Amino acid sequence: MTFRSLLITMFLVAGTGNLFSQATEAPEKLATTIANRLISETPYTFVNKATNETYTSLKGVPLTRDMQVSNKYNDWHYTNGVLHIALLELADRMGDKKYEDYVWKNMNFVFDKDNLGYFERQFNEAFQEGGWRNIRRLTWHMIFRNKRLDDNGPMGTSLIDLQMRRPNKAFLTYINTTEEHLMHAEPRLADGTIARIWPHENTIWADDLFMGVSFLSRMGKMTSDVKYFDDAANQVLNYHKYLWHPEKEIYYHCYHTDLKEHGVAHWSRANGWMLMAQADLLMMLPENHPKKAALIENFNRQIIGVLKYQGKNGLWHQILDKTDSYEEITGTAMFVFAIARGVRMGWIHKDYIFAAHEGLKGMMTKMTDQGDVTAICVGTGIMPSLTFYYNRPTQENDPMGEGPVLRALVEMSYAERYTEVSADSQYDKIQVIKK
């Protein structure tokens, strides 16, 4: 933990001091503050870890494995894809091209032929020497690996959003490469359900609903080809079939098809990925799609289930049904986002906005008005023990949390206050009826 992170955590826990006290700003103001902070922290440079020399371009630079991108916001990772989606939504909401320009600059930095070519040569050299394990820590290795949805799903998704605004040949080429992988190479069950081939052969991960459906939804929007919407709709309904716990009314993190067994945890962020995927699909699905009614029904079912696990502080716990697990911001943000969008679009009852406002209040206790975001669970795979989920570390100011938080804040900036029918206005309707 850095000194700054330690200070943030100390002041948030203590609830004292001015610099790092919990956030109080309106959602749109806080969203722009977070976005402005990360823009200011993005350097667009590379660093040679052996010599500490920095570069703004890799044109003509001798090849070395010690060369890395300097900053996480310039990296290629699914969390940055979610962050880019959120920043483009913020640009639309605020009418400020600055946030769109940031995403555009990031992607041009990556797809610069000298920069990308340098790391492709680095990747090929390392892979030839040591295979897949040898490339894991290389900059942008996921672009060249292209073997899983973490490599290409959300980043490809954000590129579609950008491509529809600012067409670019390099972006479209990558989008088409991702489409080919998802439609023809991504592991699937016999019924078409997307599944990973680890930790067991054909394991269904709740996370992958967003990784796949977010891309499919936007491919449908960009191309107007209904096959992408059909595939996305089937993914949602099949994932529900495999992962839903009917008594608890929430989703398991995974299902192992070889054992016909679910995983041990109802992980908060896994359930959040499921809801975000559905919200994205419903937002883009044609009104006359034959499965739209079933998808809205499914969305309602999960919202109702998730609401039963909201904690007293408005936050949801790391493990939804375990109140002794810590309060966590990414799952909470995903739920707040989905509830608020569902109410705004009329997919769920307007009363549920009360829970979204309570969730926002809880989120504010994990953020500051300087744009800091805390209580972000780190990346989490699947393990056969609840202790793994209980003990996942948290981090501050990382795209893993900033993307979902920004999406929630943008959506809550549209939200109306909760209102109910006044008892006083109804009393006159209650009368004695004499037979």
N, C-alpha and C positions, 0 to 999 in steps of 0.2 A: 504494500500500500504506500502510495506517495504521500509526502507531507501535506500537499493540498487535499488529497482524498481524506487523510486523517482529520484535518481541520473540518472539512465538510461534514463528516460523520459525527464528530464530537459536538458540533454546534447544532446539528439537526436533532441529535439525541437529547441534548441538554435543553433545547428550545430557547436558548439565550443568545445574546449578541446581535449585532446588526448585520454583519457581513454575510453570515451563513445561516440566518434564521430561515424558517420554512417559507415557501413561496406564498405570496398573497395576490399577485397580479391576475388580471383577467386572462382567460385561456389564450386569446389571440396575441396578447402582449407577451405572455410567457413563451409562447411558441416562437415568436420572432426573436426573443432574447436567446433562447436555446440555439436557434438556427444561426443567429449572428455570431454567437460564441464559437460554434464549430467551424463556421466560415473563416473566422479570424485565426483558428488553430490549424488550418490546412495549408501546408507550405508548398506543395507541388515540387518536391525535390526527392532525390535519391541520395543514399549515403553508402559509402564503402566502409563497412564495419571494421575492416582491418586498419584503415588509414584515417578514418573519420572525415575524409574528403566528401563534399557534397556537390551534387550536379543538378541542374535544371533540365538537362537533356542528356541522353546517352548516345547521341550521335558521335561515332568515332572513338568511344571510350573502350579500352581493352576489356575483354570479357573476364569476369571473375565471379566466383560464387559468393564473394563477400558483399556484392552489391545488392541493396535492398531498397524498397520504397521507404521513405523516411517516416511516414505517418499513417495511422490506421484509416483515416478518412480518404486516403488515396489508394487503399488496398482494394482487392477484388474478393468480395466475400458476400454471402447472402444477406448478412446484416446491413451492409451498405446498400444493397438493393432495396430493402425495406425503407432505409433512411432516404434514399433518393425518391421513392414513391411519395413519402411523406412531405419532402421538400417541394415537390411539384404540386401537391395538393395545397400546401401553404402558399405557394406562388399564386395559385388560382384564387384562394380565399382572400389574400391580402391585395391582389392586383399588383404584385411587386415582382418584376422579372428577375430581381437579384437572385432569388432562390432557384429559379429555372436556369439562370446563367451559371450558377454554381455547379449544378448537375451536368450541364453542358461542358463546362470547363473540366470537370473531373473525368468525364468520358473521353474527351479529346486528349487529355493527358495520357490516359491508358492506351487509346487506339492510335496515338502517334506512332508512325511506322518504325521510327528509330527506337523508341522506348519499348514497344511491344516486341519488336524483332530481337532486341537485346535479351529479354527474358525468355523468349522462345528458344534461343540458342542455349541459354543457361539451363532451361528445362530439359532440352534434348540431351545435352551433355550429361546432366545428373541422372536422367532416367536410364541412359545407356549403361552407366556405371553401376547403378544400384536399384533400379526398378522403382516401383510406386513409393516405397518408404523413403527413398532418397530425395524425393521432390517436395515433401510436405511443407518444409519451411521456406521454400523459395517464393519470392514475390510473384504474385499473379499466377501461381501454378494451377489454380482451378480453371483458368481460361483454357489452358492447354490440356489438362487432364480430361475434362468434359465427360465424366463418367457417372455423375450423380446430380440430383437436383440441387444440392448445396452448391455445386459448381456453377450452374447456369440458370436455375429457376428464377429466383427473385432479381438477380442482376439482369437477366434477359427480360424480365417483366418491366423493370424500370427503363430499359432501353426502348421497349415498345412505347411506353408513355412519352419518352423523349422523341422517338422517331415520328410519332404522330404530330408533334409540335415542330420539330426541326429535322427534316429528313436528311439522312447521312448514309452513304453507301456502306461504310465500314460497320455501322450499327446494324443495318439491315442484313448484312452478311452474317453477323453473329446471331441475330434473331433467328434467321433461317437455320443456322447450325443447331441452335437450341431446339427449335421445332422438330428437326429431324431426329435429334436424340430422344426427345420426349415421346414422339409418336411412333418411333421405330426401334429404339434401343433401350429405353428405360425398362427395367424389370417390371413385369405385371403378372397378376394371377390369371388363371384361365378365363375369369369373367371380366378382365380388363382393368382390375383394380391395381393401382400403382403400389409396388411393394419393394422394399430393399432386400438384398440378399445377405444381410447381416443384421443383428448378431446371430440370428438363425436364418436359414434359407427361407426367403419370402416372408419377412416380417413387415407388417403394416405399421408405419409410424404416423401418429396423428400430425406431426409437424409437416409431413409431406403433402397434406391436403393443401396447405397454403403454397408450398413450394411449387406444386404443379398447377393448381387451379388458378392462382393469380396470373400465371402465364397464359394458360388456356383461355381464360376470360378475355384477356386483352388481345390475343390472337383473333378471337372471334370478333371483337370490336374493330380491330384494324382491317381485317380481311372480309368481314361480313359472311364468313363461311360458317355455317351452322354446325359443322362437324366438331369444331372446338367447343362450342357451347354444349353440345350433346355429351362429349367426353367429360367435360367439367361437371355437368349435372350428375352423370353416372358416378363419378368419383365421390361427390358429396354423399349421395344416397348409399353407395357401397361402404364408404368409411363409417357411416352411421351404423350400418348393419353389423360391421365387424367390431366396432370399438365402443358402442353404447352400453352403459350399465343401466338397465331399466329401473332398478330399485333406487339407485343413487341419483339417477337422471343427469349424469355427466359422463365424459368419455375417459376410457383408459388411455394411457400413453401409447400402448402398442398391443398388437395381437400377433402371436407366433403361429403361423398356419401349420407348421410341422407338428407342433404339440397340441394344437387346438386349444391354446391357453392364452389368456390375457397377461400383460405385465402386471407388476405389483402396484403401480401408482396411478392416481388421478392427478397428474401433474398440471399445475395451473397454466403454464405457457402452452402446453400441448392443446389444452382446451381453447386457449386464446387463438392459436393458429387455426383451429377448426372454424371458429366464429369469424375471424377476419377473412378466411377463404370464402365463406358463404356470403358475407357482406359484399365482397368484391364481385363475386359472380352475379348476385342479384342486382347489383348496380348496373351491370352491363348486359344482362340477359334480355333478349327481345320479349316484349310484353306477351306475345302470342306463343312463346315457347311452351310445348306441351307439358313440361315438368316444372313450370314456374310455381304452380300452386303447391306441389309436393315439396319444393325447396323452401318456400315460405313457411309451410307447416313445420318442416324440420328445423328451420331457423328459430321459430317460436319455441319449439320443444326444448332446444338447448338453452335459450335465454331464460326460460322459466326454471330450468334445472340449475343453471349457474347462479341465479339470484338467491337460491337457498343457501349458498355457501359464502355470501358476502359477510365479512367480519364487522365487528362493532365500530371500527374506525373507518369503514368504507372500503377498505382494502380486501383483497382476496389473498389467501395463504398460498405459499409455495406448493404444498400438497393440499388440494382443495378441501378434502374431508378431514384434514388433520390440523386442528386449531393450535397445536403445539409446534407446528412448522412456522417459519418466519413469514411476515407480510412482504409481498413481493410486487414490484411495480410493473413488470412487463405484462404478466397475465392480467393484472388489474387494468392496465391501459388498453389492452386488446378487448377486454369486456366492455369498458366504458365506450370505446370507439364503436363497437358493434351495436350496443344498446342505443347509443345516440343516433347512429345512422339508421338503425331500424325504425326508430320513432320518427325521424325526419322523413323517411321514405314511405311511412305508413305500413311497414311490414309487421310491426308489433304494436301493442296498445300504448298509447301516449303516456299512461301512468308510469311505465317503466323508466321514464326519464328521471324520476326521483332517485332510483338506484344509481344511475349514471352520475348525477350530481353528487351523491354521497361518495361514489368512487373517486370523483375528481377531488373532493375535499381530502380524501386519504392520500391521493397522489401528491397533493401539494405539501404534505408533511415529509415527503421523500425528495423534494426539489427545493431550489432556492430561487429568489428573484434575480440572481446573477446568471441563471440558466444552467445550474448544476442539477444532475439527475443521479440519484443514488438508489440502492436496494435493487440493483439489476442482477438477476441470477445469471451466472456465466453459462456458456454453452453446455448443454446437458444431453448426453446420450441415454441409452437404455441399459439399465442394470437390474438384476433380479433381487433387489433389496431396497426397502424404503429408506434405510440409513443413507444410501447414496443421494437420494433426493433431499433428505433432511439437511445433509451436510454440504450441499453445493455452495461454494463461495459466492459472494456478491461483489459487484464492482461499481464504479462511478464513471459517468461521462463516457459511455461506450455506445457505438451504434446498435448493439444488441438491445439496448433499452431506449435510446433516443428516437429511433424510428417509430416504434409503437407509441411512445409518449407523444411525439409530434402528431401522429395521426389522431390520437385521442383528443388532444388539445384543439386541433383544427376542427374536428367534428363537434366538440362541445362549444365552439364559438358560434355554431348555428343553433344550439339547443335553446329551447324555451324553458321557462321555469315550470316546475310541476304545479298543476292546478287540479282542484277537485271540485265536485259539485258541493255547493254550500248547504249545510244542514238547514240554515235559516231560510233559504230560498225554497226548501222542499216541504216544510212543515204544513203549509196550507193544503198540500195534496193528501194529507192523512186525515181522513174524516170517518166518522162512524156511519156505517151503512146499515140502515134498518131494513129488516126483511118484512 
